[in-house]
C-alpha cells in the first residue's frame, strides 16, 4: 500500500470496496484512477522536493488532481 497522501481509499474510505470493484469492472474508471494516482504521485514528489517544480507547475498538477478526484466522485456516487 502506498503512503502517498491523498490516496483515493483515504479520500473516500466509505467507498473503498466500491472503488476496488469498479476498477475491475469498468476500464474507463480504472483509467481515471490510474491517472489520479499518477498525478497524485507527482504532486507528492513535488511537495516533498523529490522533484523540483515551479509553483505554477505544482498548481496545475493540484488542479488536475482535484478535477480527476471530482470525476471519480461522480462515478462513485452514481
N, C-alpha and C positions, 0 to 999 in steps of 0.2 A: 504494500500500500504506500502511496506517495505521501510525503509530509509537506507538499507544496500547499500553502494556504489557498483558500477559495476553491478547493475541490468540490465537485458537484454533490457528492454524497454528504459533505459537511454543509454545503449551502442549502440543500434540500433533504435533510435527514428523514423526513416523513415519507419521502418518495424514493428512498434508496433501493428498495426491491423493484419498484416500477421502473426506475432508471435502468437497472440491470436487465430486466425483461424486455424493455423497449429497445435497448441496444441490440439484443439478439434477434428481435423480430422485424425491426424497421431499419433498413440500410440508410435511409436519409437521416434518421435520428442518430444513428451510430456515427455518421459523418459529422453531424453537428457537435456531438460530444467530443469526438476526436479533435475537431477544430478548436473547441473551447479549451480542451486540455493543453493543446499546443500553445495557444495564445496565453493561457494562464501560466504555463511554464516560462514563457518569455518574460512576462510581467514579473514573475518571481525572481528570475535571474537578474533582471534589471534592478529590482528593489534591493536585492542582496549584493549588488555590484559585481556579480559574476560576469555580467555582460553590460558594458557601458553604452548607454543610450542617452540621447538628449532628452530634456524634459518634454519636448514636443513629441518625440517618438514614443516615450512612455505613455503620454496622454492618449495617443492614437491607439496603442495597444489596450489600454484600460477601457476606452470607449468600445473597441471591438469586442473585448471580453464581456462587457455589460450587454451589448447587443446580442451576442450569442447566448448569454445566460437568459435574457428575456425571451428569446426564440425557444430555447429549451423549456422554459417555464410554461410557455403557451402549449407546448406539446404535452407536458406533464399534467396540466390541469384539465386537459380535454377528456 
